[in-house]
Amino acid sequence: MRDPMEMNTGVLAYIGDAVYELYVRKYVTDTGQIHANRLHTASVKFVKAEAQAMVCRTIASELPEEERALIARARNRRIGTGAKNAKPMDYKWATAFEALLGYYYLSGRTDEMEAIISEAIRLIASK
């Protein structure tokens, strides 16, 4: 497998999006909710671009230089499409957040990935 740090940030974001979605789904099902539409509604709060962007902006300065560089590379990547319900800058920051998670996942750095996901859920839940 290629070095994840050298991979296209769109690919990293694609993987990170799936990983984050799974953790969010686990978090909302742990609340005891069993109705699919309510689970979806609860999940949206955590996966929308605005929330992910807020998390990425909050944690970025605490990360090592290599991860900050990855965030900058992902954020500055030209994106052909955007989320229909997100501001362009929020979408770019959210993509950077997902790319970071994808990088951690593909690098086998799951402890760091899970720590960031836990912090993301904590930050978003407190809003």
ABEGO torsion letter per residue (X at the ends): XBBAAABBAAAAAAAAAAAAAAAAAAAAAAAGBABAAAAAAAAAAAABAAAAAAAAAAAAAABBAAAAAAAAAAAABBBABBBAABBAAAAAAAAAAAAAAAAAAAAGBAAAAAAAAAAAAAAAAAX
